[in-house]
């Protein structure tokens, strides 16, 4: 499986750092005057003026919005003026650098700066003045890690890419869903656009702090899993239980449901799945609209998650049927995603699973039997219960072998039907 590709957004930075005022790095000096023909110098008469995406400075001298945008108190500010004010609020500094200027100020090559920029998911900007002091500081910090030997250049690009992909999706979600819900028309006499600026102004510092908090918690959990690995090879290629949960007949639903209804259904499914996976000790790897991919450290946890998903959605009349496939084995983890034969097998098991059932591979079935979570056979369990000698084992799950069948790309596999006892 591959991570979702971010969409390019020229000149915008998701989650821009606070800037050089925190004392860690002195702010870069503005490029000296006296053009060298490269277009790299900042004209003296623009100072700290923010530039529009087309490169034309059209804002007031204090970095605020242009007076031509109108007075918002008099209702004269148009959407473009509000958009410019919002951008300045979020980025925290005016646009003043071209790509060449930012690279020179950060002390890195233009080629390396471009690689970092693209890895974060942003489009090439040419000679447009689209970068801020925060962009320069980010380049300097990332390249500094390379120069100090803490990261290789390839690893630094991976850091930029993983951070860009994750925050791009987060930012899109917040704008499309969170802010949209909070800016429903109010009885204030203001339009949704006019409400957005003060709302973002209030939310931005709180959401920024919350983002850092969640990242630290997730980093602590991920570090703990790595430290507990038995050897160095297991840190990269780990033995995990991987599962897919897929909504049945989703394609047919897309043809008869309105887009808004379909979006609400997908959001409800993803929310329910994410809550159940986290509550029972698993990790949600990714959501794919009508399908979720999750992982767990052991067979019992993954099995509990799979059955809980089936049971929970079965009681929701608005949801279609669900099918789940789970496999246990070695997987390669990279940038928060999982790859390998085990992942492919779980996907294939999901595609052949009947409605509202969980199919598992033989490795996971044997893992449940070895852990005492399921009997080797129901006949043996029934015989032991009938004899009644000694304490009877308490099994959580029941396993039923299914017919062997060829699976494309994986040969012949023997799926097992997982049920709760």
Secondary structure, DSSP 4 states (H G I P E B T S, - for coil): --PPPPPP-TT--TT----GGGSSSPPPPPPPSS--SSS-SPPTTTTT--B-TTS-B-S-TTSS--GGG--GGGT---HHHHHHHHHHHHHSS---B-HHHHHHHHTS-HHHHHHHHHHTT----TT---B-HHHHHHHHHHHHHHHTTSS-HHHHHHHHHHHHHHHHHHHHHIIIIIIHHHTS--TTS--HHHHHHHHHHHHHHHHHHHHHHHHHHHHHHHHHHHHT-SSHHHHHEEEEEEEEEEETTHHHHHHHS-HHHHHHHHHHHHHHHHHHHHHTT-EEEEE-SSEEEEEESSHHHHHHHHHHHHHHHHT-TTS--EEEEEEEEEEEEETTEEESHHHHHHHHHHHHPPTT-EEE-HHHHHHHHHTTSB-S-HHHHHHHHHH--SPPP--SEEEEE---EEETTTEEE--EEEEE-
